[in-house]
Amino acid sequence: HPLNLAIVLVHDDLKARARLLADAPGAFPRWQARVTRTGAEPGAGVRAARVPPLVLHLLPADLARGAQTYAQAMREALDDHQARHLTMTIFRAESVVLETDIELDVAPSRMRRLGFDIRAAWLLRKALRADPPAVLVAHGGESLKYAAVVAGRKTKLVYYKIGTSAVHFESPVRRFLYSTILKRFDMVAGV
């Protein structure tokens, strides 16, 4: 163990130094055996079992609409041993299309109608910190805002846009806000 070696190198007593030097080579195998017993796989040693990366598909709610239909189809097509695909909805709705894995179940409110619900952002941030995804796919414009605000810096962000946005970008303020938000994303896919 590196700590044993450091103690050996700085210890003043020559007899103790000699004893520690003799014990140091046996310390590492004992330490490695303890780590192996607590690991997920027998014989894994200090390496943990390989867990496939998490790809989280974020949707505002489970409605019979395009984003939800595409998200469900995408998840079914891509979910395999190379990645875990889960779907998450932010706002409360009866299950219609998705087989949602995580429901934040935020009650729709006036804040949502105004464009951004702080409670939903807080709950989403808490959920993402508990199990950080490698990739977060924001399906639709509403999910886009929440993903951009709360996702961690290590999470790759993908925006899956369905439809056109010509009407939304007539306002210079909206155009500026969306261009600022989209700079945070690693990829944009359009349908």
Backbone as JSON Lines, residues from 0, in Angstrom:
{"i":0,"aa":"H","n":[0.85,-1.18,0.0],"ca":[0.0,0.0,0.0],"c":[0.89,1.23,0.0]}
{"i":1,"aa":"P","n":[0.58,2.25,-0.78],"ca":[1.42,3.45,-0.86],"c":[1.64,4.12,0.5]}
{"i":2,"aa":"L","n":[0.66,4.06,1.38],"ca":[0.82,4.67,2.7],"c":[1.92,3.95,3.5]}
{"i":3,"aa":"N","n":[1.93,2.62,3.42],"ca":[3.0,1.87,4.11],"c":[4.37,2.28,3.58]}
{"i":4,"aa":"L","n":[4.49,2.41,2.29],"ca":[5.76,2.78,1.69],"c":[6.19,4.18,2.16]}
{"i":5,"aa":"A","n":[5.25,5.11,2.23],"ca":[5.58,6.46,2.7],"c":[6.05,6.44,4.14]}
{"i":6,"aa":"I","n":[5.4,5.63,4.97],"ca":[5.81,5.53,6.38],"c":[7.21,4.95,6.46]}
{"i":7,"aa":"V","n":[7.48,3.94,5.66],"ca":[8.8,3.31,5.65],"c":[9.87,4.35,5.29]}
{"i":8,"aa":"L","n":[9.59,5.17,4.3],"ca":[10.59,6.12,3.82],"c":[10.87,7.25,4.8]}
{"i":9,"aa":"V","n":[9.91,7.63,5.61],"ca":[10.12,8.77,6.5],"c":[10.33,8.38,7.97]}
{"i":10,"aa":"H","n":[10.22,7.12,8.29],"ca":[10.33,6.68,9.69],"c":[11.76,6.81,10.19]}
{"i":11,"aa":"D","n":[11.93,7.21,11.46],"ca":[13.27,7.46,12.02],"c":[13.96,6.21,12.55]}
{"i":12,"aa":"D","n":[13.21,5.3,13.15],"ca":[13.78,4.12,13.81],"c":[14.17,3.08,12.75]}
{"i":13,"aa":"L","n":[15.44,2.72,12.67],"ca":[15.92,1.78,11.66],"c":[15.29,0.41,11.79]}
{"i":14,"aa":"K","n":[15.11,-0.09,13.06],"ca":[14.5,-1.41,13.26],"c":[13.04,-1.4,12.81]}
{"i":15,"aa":"A","n":[12.31,-0.32,13.17],"ca":[10.91,-0.21,12.75],"c":[10.83,-0.05,11.23]}
{"i":16,"aa":"R","n":[11.77,0.69,10.65],"ca":[11.8,0.87,9.21],"c":[12.0,-0.47,8.51]}
{"i":17,"aa":"A","n":[12.87,-1.28,9.02],"ca":[13.12,-2.6,8.44],"c":[11.88,-3.49,8.55]}
{"i":18,"aa":"R","n":[11.17,-3.43,9.7],"ca":[9.95,-4.24,9.89],"c":[8.86,-3.78,8.92]}
{"i":19,"aa":"L","n":[8.65,-2.47,8.81],"ca":[7.63,-1.94,7.9],"c":[7.96,-2.28,6.44]}
{"i":20,"aa":"L","n":[9.22,-2.2,6.12],"ca":[9.64,-2.54,4.77],"c":[9.35,-4.0,4.46]}
{"i":21,"aa":"A","n":[9.54,-4.85,5.45],"ca":[9.25,-6.28,5.25],"c":[7.75,-6.53,5.16]}
{"i":22,"aa":"D","n":[6.92,-5.74,5.88],"ca":[5.46,-5.93,5.87],"c":[4.78,-5.31,4.66]}
{"i":23,"aa":"A","n":[5.38,-4.29,4.07],"ca":[4.72,-3.55,3.0],"c":[4.29,-4.42,1.81]}
{"i":24,"aa":"P","n":[5.11,-5.32,1.3],"ca":[4.67,-6.12,0.14],"c":[3.45,-6.99,0.43]}
{"i":25,"aa":"G","n":[3.25,-7.42,1.66],"ca":[2.09,-8.25,2.0],"c":[0.83,-7.44,2.24]}
{"i":26,"aa":"A","n":[0.97,-6.13,2.47],"ca":[-0.2,-5.3,2.77],"c":[-1.1,-5.14,1.54]}
{"i":27,"aa":"F","n":[-0.52,-4.95,0.37],"ca":[-1.32,-4.71,-0.82],"c":[-2.24,-5.89,-1.17]}
{"i":28,"aa":"P","n":[-1.76,-7.14,-1.19],"ca":[-2.67,-8.24,-1.5],"c":[-3.82,-8.35,-0.49]}
{"i":29,"aa":"R","n":[-3.56,-8.1,0.79],"ca":[-4.64,-8.15,1.78],"c":[-5.67,-7.06,1.51]}
{"i":30,"aa":"W","n":[-5.18,-5.85,1.17],"ca":[-6.07,-4.74,0.86],"c":[-6.89,-5.06,-0.4]}
{"i":31,"aa":"Q","n":[-6.24,-5.62,-1.42],"ca":[-6.92,-5.97,-2.66],"c":[-7.99,-7.04,-2.41]}
{"i":32,"aa":"A","n":[-7.72,-7.99,-1.53],"ca":[-8.7,-9.03,-1.22],"c":[-9.93,-8.43,-0.55]}
{"i":33,"aa":"R","n":[-9.74,-7.45,0.33],"ca":[-10.88,-6.79,0.97],"c":[-11.73,-6.06,-0.06]}
{"i":34,"aa":"V","n":[-11.11,-5.36,-1.01],"ca":[-11.83,-4.64,-2.05],"c":[-12.61,-5.62,-2.92]}
{"i":35,"aa":"T","n":[-12.0,-6.75,-3.26],"ca":[-12.66,-7.75,-4.1],"c":[-13.91,-8.29,-3.42]}
{"i":36,"aa":"R","n":[-13.83,-8.54,-2.12],"ca":[-15.0,-9.06,-1.4],"c":[-16.15,-8.07,-1.41]}
{"i":37,"aa":"T","n":[-15.86,-6.76,-1.41],"ca":[-16.94,-5.78,-1.4],"c":[-17.35,-5.36,-2.8]}
{"i":38,"aa":"G","n":[-16.64,-5.8,-3.85],"ca":[-16.96,-5.44,-5.23],"c":[-18.21,-6.15,-5.72]}
{"i":39,"aa":"A","n":[-18.71,-5.71,-6.88],"ca":[-19.94,-6.27,-7.43],"c":[-19.71,-7.63,-8.09]}
{"i":40,"aa":"E","n":[-18.52,-7.88,-8.59],"ca":[-18.22,-9.13,-9.28],"c":[-17.08,-9.86,-8.59]}
{"i":41,"aa":"P","n":[-17.19,-11.18,-8.42],"ca":[-16.04,-11.89,-7.87],"c":[-14.85,-11.75,-8.8]}
{"i":42,"aa":"G","n":[-13.69,-11.51,-8.23],"ca":[-12.49,-11.39,-9.03],"c":[-12.33,-10.05,-9.71]}
{"i":43,"aa":"A","n":[-13.2,-9.08,-9.39],"ca":[-13.12,-7.78,-10.05],"c":[-11.95,-6.96,-9.55]}
{"i":44,"aa":"G","n":[-11.41,-7.33,-8.4],"ca":[-10.29,-6.57,-7.84],"c":[-10.72,-5.17,-7.52]}
{"i":45,"aa":"V","n":[-9.88,-4.22,-7.83],"ca":[-10.19,-2.83,-7.52],"c":[-11.11,-2.2,-8.56]}
{"i":46,"aa":"R","n":[-11.34,-2.87,-9.69],"ca":[-12.23,-2.33,-10.7],"c":[-13.67,-2.73,-10.39]}
{"i":47,"aa":"A","n":[-14.59,-1.79,-10.49],"ca":[-16.0,-2.07,-10.27],"c":[-16.58,-2.75,-11.51]}
{"i":48,"aa":"A","n":[-17.71,-3.43,-11.34],"ca":[-18.38,-4.06,-12.47],"c":[-18.81,-2.98,-13.45]}
{"i":49,"aa":"R","n":[-18.69,-3.26,-14.74],"ca":[-19.05,-2.27,-15.76],"c":[-20.56,-2.14,-15.82]}
{"i":50,"aa":"V","n":[-21.03,-0.94,-15.58],"ca":[-22.45,-0.62,-15.65],"c":[-22.67,0.17,-16.93]}
{"i":51,"aa":"P","n":[-23.63,-0.24,-17.75],"ca":[-23.88,0.51,-18.99],"c":[-24.26,1.95,-18.67]}
{"i":52,"aa":"P","n":[-23.87,2.9,-19.51],"ca":[-24.21,4.3,-19.25],"c":[-25.72,4.51,-19.31]}
{"i":53,"aa":"L","n":[-26.19,5.48,-18.54],"ca":[-27.61,5.8,-18.5],"c":[-27.92,6.89,-19.51]}
{"i":54,"aa":"V","n":[-28.92,6.62,-20.37],"ca":[-29.46,7.62,-21.28],"c":[-30.88,7.91,-20.8]}
{"i":55,"aa":"L","n":[-31.11,9.15,-20.39],"ca":[-32.4,9.53,-19.83],"c":[-33.17,10.37,-20.84]}
{"i":56,"aa":"H","n":[-34.38,9.94,-21.16],"ca":[-35.25,10.65,-22.1],"c":[-36.22,11.48,-21.28]}
{"i":57,"aa":"L","n":[-36.12,12.8,-21.37],"ca":[-36.91,13.71,-20.57],"c":[-38.07,14.27,-21.37]}
{"i":58,"aa":"L","n":[-39.27,14.14,-20.81],"ca":[-40.48,14.66,-21.45],"c":[-41.27,15.45,-20.42]}
{"i":59,"aa":"P","n":[-42.05,16.46,-20.87],"ca":[-42.81,17.23,-19.9],"c":[-43.91,16.4,-19.23]}
{"i":60,"aa":"A","n":[-44.66,15.64,-20.02],"ca":[-45.76,14.82,-19.48],"c":[-46.06,13.71,-20.47]}
{"i":61,"aa":"D","n":[-46.8,12.71,-20.0],"ca":[-47.18,11.6,-20.88],"c":[-48.5,11.94,-21.56]}
{"i":62,"aa":"L","n":[-48.39,12.43,-22.77],"ca":[-49.55,12.79,-23.57],"c":[-49.48,12.04,-24.89]}
{"i":63,"aa":"A","n":[-50.61,11.93,-25.57],"ca":[-50.64,11.26,-26.88],"c":[-50.2,12.27,-27.94]}
{"i":64,"aa":"R","n":[-48.9,12.57,-27.95],"ca":[-48.34,13.54,-28.89],"c":[-47.08,12.98,-29.51]}
{"i":65,"aa":"G","n":[-46.52,13.73,-30.45],"ca":[-45.36,13.27,-31.21],"c":[-44.13,12.98,-30.37]}
{"i":66,"aa":"A","n":[-43.77,13.89,-29.46],"ca":[-42.54,13.71,-28.68],"c":[-42.6,12.44,-27.85]}
{"i":67,"aa":"Q","n":[-43.74,12.16,-27.26],"ca":[-43.87,10.97,-26.43],"c":[-43.82,9.7,-27.28]}
{"i":68,"aa":"T","n":[-44.46,9.72,-28.43],"ca":[-44.46,8.57,-29.32],"c":[-43.04,8.28,-29.81]}
{"i":69,"aa":"Y","n":[-42.33,9.33,-30.22],"ca":[-40.95,9.17,-30.68],"c":[-40.05,8.69,-29.55]}
{"i":70,"aa":"A","n":[-40.24,9.24,-28.36],"ca":[-39.39,8.84,-27.22],"c":[-39.57,7.37,-26.9]}
{"i":71,"aa":"Q","n":[-40.8,6.89,-26.89],"ca":[-41.06,5.49,-26.59],"c":[-40.45,4.59,-27.66]}
{"i":72,"aa":"A","n":[-40.61,4.96,-28.93],"ca":[-40.05,4.16,-30.02],"c":[-38.52,4.17,-29.96]}
{"i":73,"aa":"M","n":[-37.93,5.32,-29.67],"ca":[-36.48,5.43,-29.59],"c":[-35.94,4.58,-28.45]}
{"i":74,"aa":"R","n":[-36.61,4.64,-27.33],"ca":[-36.16,3.86,-26.17],"c":[-36.21,2.36,-26.48]}
{"i":75,"aa":"E","n":[-37.29,1.91,-27.06],"ca":[-37.43,0.48,-27.38],"c":[-36.38,0.03,-28.39]}
{"i":76,"aa":"A","n":[-36.05,0.89,-29.35],"ca":[-35.08,0.52,-30.38],"c":[-33.65,0.52,-29.87]}
{"i":77,"aa":"L","n":[-33.33,1.4,-28.92],"ca":[-31.94,1.57,-28.5],"c":[-31.57,0.88,-27.2]}
{"i":78,"aa":"D","n":[-32.54,0.46,-26.42],"ca":[-32.25,-0.11,-25.11],"c":[-31.62,-1.49,-25.27]}
{"i":79,"aa":"D","n":[-30.34,-1.6,-24.88],"ca":[-29.66,-2.89,-24.93],"c":[-28.52,-2.89,-23.95]}
{"i":80,"aa":"H","n":[-27.58,-3.78,-24.14],"ca":[-26.47,-3.93,-23.21],"c":[-25.49,-2.77,-23.24]}
{"i":81,"aa":"Q","n":[-25.51,-1.95,-24.29],"ca":[-24.55,-0.86,-24.39],"c":[-24.98,0.38,-23.62]}
{"i":82,"aa":"A","n":[-26.26,0.52,-23.34],"ca":[-26.76,1.67,-22.58],"c":[-28.11,1.33,-21.96]}
{"i":83,"aa":"R","n":[-28.36,1.92,-20.82],"ca":[-29.68,1.81,-20.18],"c":[-30.48,3.03,-20.59]}
{"i":84,"aa":"H","n":[-31.65,2.82,-21.16],"ca":[-32.51,3.93,-21.56],"c":[-33.71,3.97,-20.63]}
{"i":85,"aa":"L","n":[-33.92,5.13,-20.01],"ca":[-35.07,5.34,-19.13],"c":[-35.81,6.58,-19.59]}
{"i":86,"aa":"T","n":[-37.11,6.6,-19.34],"ca":[-37.9,7.79,-19.63],"c":[-38.32,8.43,-18.31]}
{"i":87,"aa":"M","n":[-38.36,9.78,-18.33],"ca":[-38.77,10.53,-17.16],"c":[-39.75,11.62,-17.6]}
{"i":88,"aa":"T","n":[-40.84,11.75,-16.87],"ca":[-41.76,12.85,-17.11],"c":[-41.69,13.81,-15.93]}
{"i":89,"aa":"I","n":[-41.9,15.08,-16.23],"ca":[-41.8,16.11,-15.2],"c":[-43.17,16.36,-14.55]}
{"i":90,"aa":"F","n":[-44.19,16.58,-15.37],"ca":[-45.49,17.01,-14.85],"c":[-46.5,15.86,-14.79]}
{"i":91,"aa":"R","n":[-47.4,15.98,-13.85],"ca":[-48.43,14.96,-13.6],"c":[-49.38,14.86,-14.79]}
{"i":92,"aa":"A","n":[-49.64,13.61,-15.19],"ca":[-50.6,13.3,-16.24],"c":[-50.88,11.81,-16.18]}
{"i":93,"aa":"E","n":[-52.06,11.42,-16.65],"ca":[-52.36,9.99,-16.69],"c":[-51.51,9.35,-17.78]}
{"i":94,"aa":"S","n":[-51.05,8.14,-17.53],"ca":[-50.19,7.45,-18.49],"c":[-50.98,7.13,-19.75]}
{"i":95,"aa":"V","n":[-50.42,7.56,-20.89],"ca":[-51.11,7.38,-22.16],"c":[-50.25,6.57,-23.13]}
{"i":96,"aa":"V","n":[-49.05,7.06,-23.43],"ca":[-48.2,6.46,-24.45],"c":[-46.98,5.78,-23.85]}
{"i":97,"aa":"L","n":[-46.35,6.45,-22.92],"ca":[-45.07,6.0,-22.38],"c":[-45.22,4.92,-21.33]}
{"i":98,"aa":"E","n":[-44.19,4.12,-21.24],"ca":[-44.02,3.25,-20.08],"c":[-42.98,3.98,-19.23]}
{"i":99,"aa":"T","n":[-43.41,5.03,-18.54],"ca":[-42.5,5.92,-17.84],"c":[-41.81,5.2,-16.7]}
{"i":100,"aa":"D","n":[-40.48,5.38,-16.64],"ca":[-39.7,4.79,-15.56],"c":[-39.68,5.68,-14.33]}
{"i":101,"aa":"I","n":[-39.59,6.99,-14.55],"ca":[-39.51,7.94,-13.44],"c":[-40.52,9.05,-13.7]}
{"i":102,"aa":"E","n":[-41.39,9.27,-12.72],"ca":[-42.36,10.36,-12.81],"c":[-42.09,11.33,-11.67]}
{"i":103,"aa":"L","n":[-41.77,12.57,-12.0],"ca":[-41.57,13.56,-10.95],"c":[-42.9,14.02,-10.37]}
{"i":104,"aa":"D","n":[-43.97,13.89,-11.15],"ca":[-45.34,14.11,-10.69],"c":[-45.58,15.52,-10.14]}
{"i":105,"aa":"V","n":[-45.01,16.53,-10.8],"ca":[-45.23,17.92,-10.39],"c":[-46.6,18.35,-10.89]}
{"i":106,"aa":"A","n":[-47.41,18.88,-9.98],"ca":[-48.75,19.34,-10.36],"c":[-48.63,20.57,-11.26]}
{"i":107,"aa":"P","n":[-49.34,20.59,-12.39],"ca":[-49.29,21.77,-13.26],"c":[-49.73,23.01,-12.47]}
{"i":108,"aa":"S","n":[-49.04,24.12,-12.72],"ca":[-49.31,25.33,-11.96],"c":[-49.23,26.55,-12.85]}
{"i":109,"aa":"R","n":[-49.45,27.7,-12.25],"ca":[-49.35,28.96,-12.98],"c":[-47.91,29.19,-13.46]}
{"i":110,"aa":"M","n":[-46.94,28.77,-12.65],"ca":[-45.53,28.94,-13.05],"c":[-45.26,28.22,-14.37]}
{"i":111,"aa":"R","n":[-45.83,27.03,-14.53],"ca":[-45.62,26.28,-15.78],"c":[-46.24,27.03,-16.94]}
{"i":112,"aa":"R","n":[-47.43,27.57,-16.74],"ca":[-48.1,28.3,-17.82],"c":[-47.31,29.56,-18.19]}
{"i":113,"aa":"L","n":[-46.59,30.13,-17.22],"ca":[-45.77,31.31,-17.5],"c":[-44.46,30.95,-18.2]}
{"i":114,"aa":"G","n":[-44.11,29.67,-18.23],"ca":[-42.94,29.24,-18.99],"c":[-41.91,28.44,-18.24]}
{"i":115,"aa":"F","n":[-41.88,28.52,-16.89],"ca":[-40.86,27.77,-16.15],"c":[-41.31,27.58,-14.71]}
{"i":116,"aa":"D","n":[-41.41,26.33,-14.28],"ca":[-41.82,25.99,-12.92],"c":[-40.57,25.68,-12.09]}
{"i":117,"aa":"I","n":[-40.28,26.52,-11.12],"ca":[-39.08,26.35,-10.29],"c":[-39.14,25.05,-9.48]}
{"i":118,"aa":"R","n":[-40.34,24.67,-9.03],"ca":[-40.47,23.41,-8.28],"c":[-40.06,22.22,-9.14]}
{"i":119,"aa":"A","n":[-40.48,22.25,-10.4],"ca":[-40.13,21.16,-11.31],"c":[-38.63,21.12,-11.54]}
{"i":120,"aa":"A","n":[-38.01,22.28,-11.69],"ca":[-36.56,22.33,-11.89],"c":[-35.83,21.77,-10.67]}
{"i":121,"aa":"W","n":[-36.29,22.11,-9.49],"ca":[-35.65,21.63,-8.26],"c":[-35.75,20.12,-8.14]}
{"i":122,"aa":"L","n":[-36.96,19.56,-8.4],"ca":[-37.14,18.11,-8.33],"c":[-36.33,17.38,-9.4]}
{"i":123,"aa":"L","n":[-36.26,17.96,-10.58],"ca":[-35.47,17.35,-11.66],"c":[-33.99,17.36,-11.29]}
{"i":124,"aa":"R","n":[-33.51,18.46,-10.76],"ca":[-32.11,18.54,-10.36],"c":[-31.79,17.5,-9.3]}
{"i":125,"aa":"K","n":[-32.68,17.35,-8.35],"ca":[-32.5,16.35,-7.28],"c":[-32.44,14.94,-7.87]}
{"i":126,"aa":"A","n":[-33.32,14.64,-8.81],"ca":[-33.35,13.31,-9.44],"c":[-32.09,13.06,-10.26]}
{"i":127,"aa":"L","n":[-31.62,14.07,-10.97],"ca":[-30.42,13.9,-11.79],"c":[-29.16,13.76,-10.95]}
{"i":128,"aa":"R","n":[-29.14,14.37,-9.79],"ca":[-27.99,14.21,-8.9],"c":[-27.98,12.83,-8.27]}
{"i":129,"aa":"A","n":[-29.16,12.26,-8.01],"ca":[-29.23,10.92,-7.4],"c":[-28.69,9.85,-8.35]}
{"i":130,"aa":"D","n":[-28.99,9.96,-9.63],"ca":[-28.51,9.01,-10.63],"c":[-28.16,9.78,-11.9]}
{"i":131,"aa":"P","n":[-26.96,10.38,-11.95],"ca":[-26.63,11.23,-13.09],"c":[-26.55,10.45,-14.39]}
{"i":132,"aa":"P","n":[-27.27,10.9,-15.41],"ca":[-27.19,10.22,-16.7],"c":[-25.93,10.63,-17.47]}
{"i":133,"aa":"A","n":[-25.47,9.73,-18.31],"ca":[-24.36,10.07,-19.21],"c":[-24.87,10.98,-20.31]}
{"i":134,"aa":"V","n":[-26.11,10.72,-20.74],"ca":[-26.75,11.51,-21.8],"c":[-28.17,11.83,-21.36]}
{"i":135,"aa":"L","n":[-28.56,13.08,-21.52],"ca":[-29.93,13.51,-21.24],"c":[-30.53,13.99,-22.55]}
{"i":136,"aa":"V","n":[-31.6,13.33,-23.0],"ca":[-32.27,13.69,-24.24],"c":[-33.53,14.46,-23.89]}
{"i":137,"aa":"A","n":[-33.57,15.73,-24.26],"ca":[-34.74,16.57,-24.02],"c":[-35.64,16.48,-25.24]}
{"i":138,"aa":"H","n":[-36.8,15.87,-25.04],"ca":[-37.77,15.73,-26.13],"c":[-38.72,16.91,-26.09]}
{"i":139,"aa":"G","n":[-38.59,17.82,-27.05],"ca":[-39.48,18.96,-27.13],"c":[-38.95,20.19,-26.41]}
{"i":140,"aa":"G","n":[-39.56,21.33,-26.71],"ca":[-39.12,22.62,-26.22],"c":[-39.25,22.81,-24.72]}
{"i":141,"aa":"E","n":[-40.3,22.26,-24.13],"ca":[-40.47,22.44,-22.69],"c":[-39.39,21.68,-21.92]}
{"i":142,"aa":"S","n":[-39.09,20.48,-22.33],"ca":[-38.01,19.71,-21.69],"c":[-36.66,20.37,-21.91]}
{"i":143,"aa":"L","n":[-36.51,21.02,-23.05],"ca":[-35.26,21.71,-23.38],"c":[-34.87,22.71,-22.3]}
{"i":144,"aa":"K","n":[-35.82,23.52,-21.86],"ca":[-35.53,24.55,-20.85],"c":[-35.06,23.93,-19.54]}
{"i":145,"aa":"Y","n":[-35.76,22.91,-19.09],"ca":[-35.42,22.29,-17.8],"c":[-34.07,21.58,-17.87]}
{"i":146,"aa":"A","n":[-33.82,20.88,-18.98],"ca":[-32.55,20.16,-19.13],"c":[-31.38,21.14,-19.13]}
{"i":147,"aa":"A","n":[-31.53,22.25,-19.83],"ca":[-30.44,23.23,-19.93],"c":[-30.11,23.84,-18.58]}
{"i":148,"aa":"V","n":[-31.12,24.05,-17.75],"ca":[-30.92,24.72,-16.46],"c":[-30.36,23.78,-15.4]}
{"i":149,"aa":"V","n":[-30.8,22.53,-15.36],"ca":[-30.46,21.68,-14.21],"c":[-29.44,20.57,-14.47]}
{"i":150,"aa":"A","n":[-29.14,20.24,-15.71],"ca":[-28.22,19.13,-15.98],"c":[-26.81,19.47,-15.55]}
{"i":151,"aa":"G","n":[-26.11,18.47,-15.03],"ca":[-24.72,18.65,-14.63],"c":[-23.81,18.83,-15.83]}
{"i":152,"aa":"R","n":[-22.66,19.39,-15.6],"ca":[-21.71,19.68,-16.69],"c":[-21.14,18.42,-17.34]}
{"i":153,"aa":"K","n":[-21.11,17.31,-16.62],"ca":[-20.56,16.07,-17.18],"c":[-21.58,15.34,-18.05]}
{"i":154,"aa":"T","n":[-22.85,15.72,-17.95],"ca":[-23.9,15.07,-18.73],"c":[-23.94,15.66,-20.13]}
{"i":155,"aa":"K","n":[-23.91,14.79,-21.13],"ca":[-24.07,15.22,-22.52],"c":[-25.55,15.51,-22.76]}
{"i":156,"aa":"L","n":[-25.83,16.63,-23.41],"ca":[-27.22,17.04,-23.65],"c":[-27.56,16.93,-25.13]}
{"i":157,"aa":"V","n":[-28.72,16.33,-25.4],"ca":[-29.23,16.2,-26.76],"c":[-30.64,16.77,-26.77]}
{"i":158,"aa":"Y","n":[-30.92,17.62,-27.75],"ca":[-32.26,18.18,-27.93],"c":[-32.89,17.51,-29.13]}
{"i":159,"aa":"Y","n":[-34.03,16.86,-28.91],"ca":[-34.76,16.18,-29.97],"c":[-35.96,17.04,-30.32]}
{"i":160,"aa":"K","n":[-35.86,17.79,-31.41],"ca":[-36.87,18.76,-31.82],"c":[-37.82,18.14,-32.81]}
{"i":161,"aa":"I","n":[-39.1,18.29,-32.54],"ca":[-40.13,17.78,-33.45],"c":[-40.93,18.97,-33.96]}
{"i":162,"aa":"G","n":[-41.05,19.08,-35.28],"ca":[-41.81,20.18,-35.85],"c":[-40.93,21.38,-36.15]}
{"i":163,"aa":"T","n":[-41.58,22.51,-36.47],"ca":[-40.86,23.73,-36.8],"c":[-41.06,24.77,-35.7]}
{"i":164,"aa":"S","n":[-40.2,25.77,-35.72],"ca":[-40.26,26.8,-34.68],"c":[-40.35,28.21,-35.28]}
{"i":165,"aa":"A","n":[-40.81,28.33,-36.5],"ca":[-40.81,29.63,-37.18],"c":[-41.57,30.68,-36.37]}
{"i":166,"aa":"V","n":[-42.72,30.33,-35.82],"ca":[-43.53,31.29,-35.07],"c":[-42.82,31.71,-33.79]}
{"i":167,"aa":"H","n":[-42.16,30.76,-33.12],"ca":[-41.49,31.05,-31.85],"c":[-40.34,32.02,-32.02]}
{"i":168,"aa":"F","n":[-39.69,32.01,-33.16],"ca":[-38.48,32.81,-33.33],"c":[-38.74,34.17,-33.98]}
{"i":169,"aa":"E","n":[-40.01,34.56,-34.13],"ca":[-40.31,35.89,-34.65],"c":[-39.9,36.96,-33.64]}
{"i":170,"aa":"S","n":[-39.98,36.64,-32.36],"ca":[-39.59,37.58,-31.31],"c":[-38.08,37.53,-31.11]}
{"i":171,"aa":"P","n":[-37.4,38.69,-31.16],"ca":[-35.95,38.7,-30.94],"c":[-35.56,38.19,-29.54]}
{"i":172,"aa":"V","n":[-36.42,38.45,-28.56],"ca":[-36.13,37.99,-27.19],"c":[-36.14,36.46,-27.14]}
{"i":173,"aa":"R","n":[-37.16,35.85,-27.73],"ca":[-37.22,34.38,-27.76],"c":[-36.06,33.79,-28.55]}
{"i":174,"aa":"R","n":[-35.74,34.42,-29.66],"ca":[-34.63,33.94,-30.48],"c":[-33.33,33.97,-29.67]}
{"i":175,"aa":"F","n":[-33.11,35.05,-28.91],"ca":[-31.92,35.16,-28.07],"c":[-31.92,34.1,-26.97]}
{"i":176,"aa":"L","n":[-33.06,33.92,-26.3],"ca":[-33.14,32.93,-25.22],"c":[-32.87,31.52,-25.73]}
{"i":177,"aa":"Y","n":[-33.5,31.14,-26.83],"ca":[-33.3,29.8,-27.37],"c":[-31.87,29.59,-27.87]}
{"i":178,"aa":"S","n":[-31.29,30.6,-28.5],"ca":[-29.92,30.44,-28.97],"c":[-28.96,30.31,-27.78]}
{"i":179,"aa":"T","n":[-29.24,30.99,-26.69],"ca":[-28.42,30.87,-25.48],"c":[-28.57,29.48,-24.87]}
{"i":180,"aa":"I","n":[-29.79,29.0,-24.78],"ca":[-30.05,27.67,-24.21],"c":[-29.39,26.6,-25.07]}
{"i":181,"aa":"L","n":[-29.51,26.71,-26.38],"ca":[-28.99,25.67,-27.28],"c":[-27.47,25.58,-27.28]}
{"i":182,"aa":"K","n":[-26.78,26.63,-26.86],"ca":[-25.32,26.58,-26.77],"c":[-24.88,25.57,-25.71]}
{"i":183,"aa":"R","n":[-25.74,25.28,-24.78],"ca":[-25.44,24.34,-23.7],"c":[-25.51,22.88,-24.19]}
{"i":184,"aa":"F","n":[-26.17,22.65,-25.34],"ca":[-26.41,21.29,-25.83],"c":[-25.29,20.82,-26.74]}
{"i":185,"aa":"D","n":[-25.04,19.5,-26.68],"ca":[-23.99,18.89,-27.48],"c":[-24.48,18.49,-28.87]}
{"i":186,"aa":"M","n":[-25.8,18.25,-28.99],"ca":[-26.34,17.81,-30.26],"c":[-27.81,18.19,-30.35]}
{"i":187,"aa":"V","n":[-28.25,18.51,-31.56],"ca":[-29.66,18.77,-31.83],"c":[-30.07,17.86,-32.96]}
{"i":188,"aa":"A","n":[-31.16,17.13,-32.76],"ca":[-31.72,16.27,-33.8],"c":[-33.11,16.78,-34.12]}
{"i":189,"aa":"G","n":[-33.43,16.92,-35.39],"ca":[-34.73,17.45,-35.78],"c":[-35.54,16.45,-36.57]}
{"i":190,"aa":"V","n":[-36.84,16.49,-36.33],"ca":[-37.79,15.68,-37.1],"c":[-38.73,16.65,-37.79]}
